[in-house]
Amino acid sequence: MFLWTGLNALFLSTDIFNLYVTLELIGLAAVALTALAGSSDALISAMRYLLISLLGSLCYLLGVALLYHTHATVDIALLAARISSHPVTPTILIASALITTGLLLKSALFPLHFWLPPAHSSAAAPVSALLSALVIKASFYLLLRLWLELFHPIHTLMPDVLGWLGGAAILWGSLQALRQVRLKLLIAYSTVAQLGYFFLVFPLANGQDDMVSSSVWQGALYMLLAHALAKSAMFLAAGNIQLFGGHDRILLLDRIAQRLPLTLAAFSLAGISIMGLPPSGGFTGKWLLLEATIAQERWGYATVIVLGGILAAGYIFKVIGHAFTQAQTEEAIPETRPVPALMEWSALALASGSILLGWYPALLLEWLAIGNPFEFLPSSP
């Protein structure tokens, strides 16, 4: 409830200092949730999460202080008007860099992602689902909002820098996911990779015509929704598997297909969306982003999007393959525990939602077109 309160306040705030307060609320709630598991790994990860969250908040607050010192206001609308009507100064450049760095830390964009996999993998499964689906997206939302409303007249190179980092996150996170031997760590590194797609919106929508910008905006939002549902389902499925067998080692998943068919179905359906296969919400989002890259002839970004889908298929099928293959190990089989049906059906319902997003894209895309922020930005000549 505390986390929910912070998220609502973040989405409704209209000045940059109140946004700092809401970031602190969300960070404290997320750290407490991470520590709820009670294990030593969870407590260490929660402490690391707390320190990183405080560092990101400090960077953000220093940027807010510089903006207030220069323009004597923290209201976003007034700041936007004053920044656009005055020449760019070193103080404004430093403030925007500090705010961006702080939010990138909280968003866990590569190479500032080092705190995310331990925190997500050691937390309880429902907490991991919340962290991946909601918490990191709050920082991304705020970064996108501030660059749309405040900083877009300042930097011409920064959108491309964010796009390059996003592309690197897709490849690095996917390769790391392929190397993991624990299921929750694999899903956590998959989150690092999927975050990269969201940051492609910055270069792809910067200074283009309204139609291309609208397509990018809709694709990013579609991916946000599909990722929230799919990744929540994956973490809940991993939690079911851990409860059943007492572990989440991928090599020892051979009994899951027979004993937890609904859980395996939930993981597989969520994997379809993560890979970007039709018909799924992930496919619709990636297709819209891919269309924008082709329209702009940005073949590097297009290649990264395609490679990201192929690598995602690699680590998803790695898990499914071990679930249907007899484990080649002499290790003793751990005792199993029953998994409540509600836990299995919850994961399956979220995974099904990520697929259903791809069945009715026209209606949802029409809703997402309302209030498209990019159409209000000046286009580059």
C-alpha positions in Angstrom: 0.0 0.0 0.0 2.9 2.3 0.8 4.4 1.6 -2.6 1.0 2.1 -4.3 0.7 5.5 -2.6 4.1 6.6 -3.8 3.4 5.5 -7.4 0.1 7.4 -7.4 1.8 10.5 -6.0 4.6 10.3 -8.6 2.1 10.2 -11.5 0.1 13.1 -10.2 2.9 15.5 -9.1 3.5 18.6 -11.1 6.7 20.0 -9.5 10.1 18.5 -9.5 10.6 18.7 -5.7 7.4 16.7 -5.0 8.6 14.2 -7.5 11.8 13.8 -5.4 9.6 13.1 -2.4 7.6 10.5 -4.2 10.8 8.9 -5.5 12.0 8.5 -1.9 8.7 7.0 -0.9 8.9 4.4 -3.7 12.5 3.6 -2.9 11.9 3.0 0.8 8.9 0.8 0.1 10.8 -1.2 -2.5 13.8 -1.7 -0.2 11.5 -2.9 2.6 9.7 -5.3 0.3 13.0 -6.7 -0.9 14.1 -7.4 2.7 10.8 -9.2 3.5 12.3 -12.5 2.3 14.5 -12.5 5.4 17.4 -14.4 4.0 21.0 -13.0 4.2 21.0 -12.6 0.4 17.8 -10.6 0.5 19.1 -8.3 3.3 22.4 -7.7 1.5 20.5 -7.0 -1.7 18.1 -4.7 0.1 20.9 -2.7 1.7 22.6 -2.4 -1.7 19.3 -1.3 -3.2 18.9 1.3 -0.4 22.4 2.8 -1.0 21.9 3.0 -4.8 18.4 4.5 -4.3 19.8 7.1 -2.0 22.6 7.9 -4.4 20.2 8.3 -7.3 17.9 10.5 -5.2 20.9 12.7 -4.1 21.9 13.2 -7.7 18.2 14.1 -8.6 18.0 16.5 -5.6 21.2 18.3 -6.5 19.8 18.9 -10.0 16.6 20.2 -8.5 18.5 22.6 -6.3 20.5 23.9 -9.3 17.3 24.5 -11.3 15.6 26.2 -8.4 18.6 28.5 -7.9 18.6 29.4 -11.5 14.9 29.9 -12.2 13.4 30.3 -8.7 10.6 27.7 -9.3 10.1 24.0 -9.1 6.8 24.0 -11.0 7.3 21.9 -14.2 5.2 24.2 -16.4 7.0 27.4 -15.3 10.4 25.7 -15.5 9.7 24.6 -19.0 8.7 28.1 -20.1 11.8 29.7 -18.5 14.3 27.1 -19.8 13.0 27.5 -23.3 13.0 31.3 -23.2 16.6 31.7 -21.8 19.9 30.7 -23.3 21.4 27.4 -22.1 23.9 27.8 -19.3 26.4 25.4 -17.8 24.2 25.3 -14.6 21.3 24.0 -16.6 23.4 21.4 -18.4 24.8 20.1 -15.1 21.4 20.0 -13.5 19.9 18.0 -16.4 22.9 15.6 -16.3 22.5 15.1 -12.5 18.8 14.5 -12.7 19.2 12.1 -15.7 22.0 10.2 -13.9 20.0 9.8 -10.8 17.0 8.5 -12.7 19.1 6.1 -14.8 20.5 4.6 -11.6 17.0 4.0 -10.3 15.9 2.7 -13.7 18.8 0.2 -13.8 19.8 1.0 -17.3 23.0 -0.6 -18.5 25.7 0.0 -17.2 24.1 1.2 -14.0 22.1 -2.1 -13.6 24.4 -3.9 -11.2 22.1 -3.7 -8.3 19.0 -5.0 -10.0 19.6 -8.7 -10.6 20.6 -9.5 -7.0 17.6 -7.5 -5.6 15.1 -9.1 -7.9 16.5 -12.6 -7.6 16.7 -12.7 -3.8 13.3 -11.0 -3.1 10.1 -13.0 -2.6 8.4 -13.8 -5.9 5.5 -11.4 -5.6 7.9 -8.7 -4.6 10.1 -9.4 -7.6 7.0 -9.1 -9.8 6.2 -5.7 -8.3 9.7 -4.4 -8.6 10.0 -5.5 -12.3 6.5 -4.5 -13.4 6.1 -1.2 -11.6 9.0 0.2 -9.6 11.7 0.5 -12.3 9.1 1.9 -14.7 8.3 4.8 -12.3 11.8 6.1 -12.8 11.6 5.6 -16.5 8.3 7.4 -16.7 9.8 10.4 -14.7 12.8 10.5 -17.0 10.7 10.5 -20.1 8.4 13.1 -18.7 11.2 15.5 -17.7 12.9 15.1 -21.1 9.6 15.8 -22.9 8.6 18.8 -20.8 11.9 20.3 -19.6 15.1 19.2 -21.2 14.3 18.6 -24.9 15.5 22.1 -26.0 18.8 21.6 -24.1 20.6 18.6 -25.6 20.7 17.3 -29.1 23.0 14.4 -28.5 21.5 13.0 -25.2 18.5 11.2 -26.9 20.9 9.2 -29.0 23.1 8.5 -26.0 20.1 7.1 -24.2 19.2 5.0 -27.3 22.7 3.6 -27.5 22.7 2.6 -23.8 19.3 1.1 -24.4 20.6 -1.0 -27.3 23.6 -2.1 -25.2 21.2 -3.1 -22.4 19.2 -5.3 -24.8 22.3 -7.2 -25.9 24.1 -7.4 -22.6 21.1 -8.3 -20.5 20.1 -11.0 -23.0 23.6 -12.5 -23.1 23.8 -12.5 -19.3 20.4 -14.2 -19.1 21.7 -17.0 -21.3 24.5 -17.7 -18.9 22.4 -18.0 -15.7 21.9 -21.3 -13.9 19.1 -20.0 -11.6 15.7 -19.2 -13.0 15.1 -16.0 -11.0 18.5 -14.6 -12.0 17.7 -15.4 -15.6 14.4 -13.5 -15.4 16.2 -10.6 -13.6 18.7 -10.2 -16.4 15.9 -10.4 -18.9 14.4 -7.4 -17.1 17.7 -5.5 -17.7 17.4 -6.4 -21.4 13.7 -5.5 -21.8 14.4 -2.1 -20.2 16.6 -1.3 -23.1 13.7 -1.3 -25.5 11.9 1.5 -23.5 14.9 3.8 -24.0 14.8 3.5 -27.7 11.9 5.9 -27.6 14.2 8.8 -27.0 16.1 8.8 -30.3 13.3 7.3 -32.4 10.8 10.0 -31.4 13.2 12.9 -31.3 12.5 15.5 -34.0 10.4 13.3 -36.3 7.0 13.9 -37.9 3.9 13.3 -35.8 3.0 9.9 -37.4 6.4 8.3 -36.6 6.5 9.8 -33.1 3.0 8.5 -32.4 4.0 5.0 -33.6 7.1 5.1 -31.3 5.0 6.3 -28.4 2.4 3.7 -28.8 5.0 1.0 -29.3 6.8 1.9 -26.1 3.6 2.0 -24.1 2.5 -1.3 -25.5 5.8 -2.8 -24.5 5.5 -1.3 -21.0 2.1 -3.0 -20.5 3.1 -6.3 -22.1 6.3 -6.4 -20.1 4.5 -5.7 -16.8 2.2 -8.6 -17.3 4.7 -11.0 -18.8 7.5 -10.4 -16.3 5.1 -10.5 -13.3 3.9 -13.9 -14.6 7.5 -15.1 -15.0 8.5 -14.2 -11.4 5.3 -15.7 -10.0 6.0 -18.9 -12.0 9.6 -19.0 -10.7 8.2 -18.6 -7.1 5.9 -21.5 -7.7 8.8 -23.6 -8.9 10.9 -22.6 -5.9 8.1 -23.5 -3.5 7.5 -26.8 -5.2 11.1 -28.0 -5.3 12.9 -25.8 -2.8 15.2 -24.4 -5.5 15.1 -22.6 -8.9 18.1 -24.3 -10.6 17.3 -24.6 -14.3 19.1 -28.0 -14.7 16.7 -29.6 -12.2 13.4 -28.5 -13.7 12.7 -31.8 -15.4 9.6 -32.6 -13.2 7.9 -29.3 -13.6 6.1 -30.2 -16.8 4.3 -33.1 -15.2 3.7 -31.7 -11.7 3.2 -27.9 -12.4 1.7 -27.8 -15.9 -0.1 -24.5 -15.3 3.0 -22.8 -14.0 5.0 -24.0 -17.0 2.2 -22.8 -19.3 2.3 -19.4 -17.6 6.1 -19.1 -18.1 5.8 -20.2 -21.8 3.0 -17.8 -22.6 4.9 -14.9 -20.9 8.0 -16.0 -22.8 6.1 -15.6 -26.1 5.5 -11.9 -25.3 9.1 -11.4 -24.1 10.4 -12.9 -27.3 8.0 -10.7 -29.3 6.2 -13.5 -31.1 2.7 -13.0 -32.5 0.0 -12.9 -31.3 1.2 -11.1 -28.1 1.5 -7.6 -26.7 5.3 -7.8 -26.9 5.1 -8.5 -30.7 2.8 -5.4 -31.2 5.2 -3.1 -29.3 8.3 -4.4 -30.9 6.7 -4.2 -34.4 5.8 -0.6 -33.9 9.3 0.2 -32.8 10.8 -1.8 -35.7 8.5 0.1 -38.1 9.8 3.4 -36.8 13.5 2.3 -37.2 12.9 1.2 -40.8 11.0 4.5 -41.6 14.0 6.4 -40.3 16.6 4.1 -41.8 18.2 3.5 -38.4 19.4 0.0 -39.2 21.5 -0.3 -36.1 18.5 0.0 -33.8 16.5 -2.3 -36.1 19.3 -4.9 -35.8 19.3 -4.7 -32.0 15.6 -5.1 -31.8 15.7 -8.3 -34.0 18.8 -9.7 -32.1 17.1 -9.0 -28.8 14.2 -11.2 -29.8 16.4 -14.0 -31.0 18.5 -13.9 -27.8 15.2 -13.9 -25.7 14.1 -17.0 -27.6 17.4 -18.6 -26.6 17.0 -18.2 -22.8 13.2 -18.8 -22.8 13.7 -22.1 -24.7 16.6 -23.0 -22.5 14.2 -23.1 -19.5 11.4 -24.9 -21.4 13.9 -27.4 -22.8 15.2 -28.4 -19.4 11.6 -28.7 -18.1 10.9 -31.4 -20.7 14.3 -33.1 -20.6 15.4 -35.6 -18.0 18.1 -34.1 -15.8 21.5 -35.6 -16.3 22.7 -35.3 -12.7 23.4 -37.6 -9.8 22.3 -35.0 -7.3 19.7 -36.1 -4.8 16.1 -35.0 -5.8 14.9 -32.6 -3.2 11.5 -33.1 -1.4 8.6 -31.4 -3.0 5.8 -29.3 -1.5 2.3 -28.7 -2.9 1.7 -25.4 -4.7 -1.8 -23.9 -4.1 -3.9 -23.8 -7.3 -4.5 -20.0 -6.8 -0.8 -19.3 -7.1 -0.6 -21.2 -10.4 -3.7 -19.6 -11.8 -2.5 -16.1 -10.8 0.6 -16.6 -12.9 -1.4 -18.0 -15.8 -3.8 -15.1 -15.7 -1.1 -12.5 -16.0 0.7 -14.4 -18.8 -2.6 -14.7 -20.7 -3.1 -11.0 -20.3 0.2 -10.4 -22.1 -1.0 -12.5 -25.0 -4.5 -11.0 -25.1 -2.9 -7.5 -25.5 -1.8 -8.7 -29.0 -5.3 -9.9 -30.0 -7.0 -6.5 -29.7 -4.4 -4.0 -30.6 -6.6 -1.6 -32.6 -8.7 -0.5 -29.6 -5.8 -0.2 -27.3 -3.7 1.7 -29.8 -6.6 4.2 -30.2 -6.6 4.8 -26.5 -2.8 5.2 -26.4 -3.0 7.8 -29.2 -5.0 10.1 -26.9 -2.6 12.7 -25.4 0.4 11.7 -27.5 3.1 14.0 -26.0 5.4 14.0 -29.0 3.0 15.8 -31.2 3.4 18.9 -29.0 7.2 19.0 -29.4 8.8 21.1 -32.1 10.1 19.0 -35.0 13.7 19.4 -36.2 14.0 21.1 -39.6 
